[in-house]
Amino acid sequence: MGMYVALLLCTVFFIKWQFNYGHRTTTATRKVFHLLIVLVYGPGLWYQCRLLFLASGLMLGLLIVLEMARLIQLSPVAGILNTTVNMFIDEKDAGPVALTPIYLLVGCSLPLWLHPSPCDMTNSAGLQTLLLSAGVLSIGIGDTAASVAGYHLGRHKWNGKDDPFQPPP
């Protein structure tokens, strides 16, 4: 539990730092959330699968409630949520609802949620853990690695512009 609290504090401090910095984030900055979710799901699948299963479902519900509060402009929290979300959105979240955080959570949690008995670790070959890690491996690690490799090694720019991560004028 101490590690999860420390990761939560790191996330809060990162958002606070980004908010104080005052600029819109880049794709590289948003990949910090991918790193944090890998740090939560990696040990969580090995040591506290039931807690991770419960917490991921509760977090999905919380993200949906917060996004709905932002969408309907619920007065006590809408201003804070809009300011914070606007720091992290990009052209993919151009609509009224920011779905990227929900996609990240669902992408990493879906193997855990769909498996018939996800926390039964009696499989001695370790295949169970590999199957449950598919979301974290593909979204948390694979997507981040593809983004970093594409940024550093990519030669073709989106629509011929110099910076593929900036929205069109």
Disulfide bonds with the S-S distance in Angstrom:
Cys49-Cys119 2.34
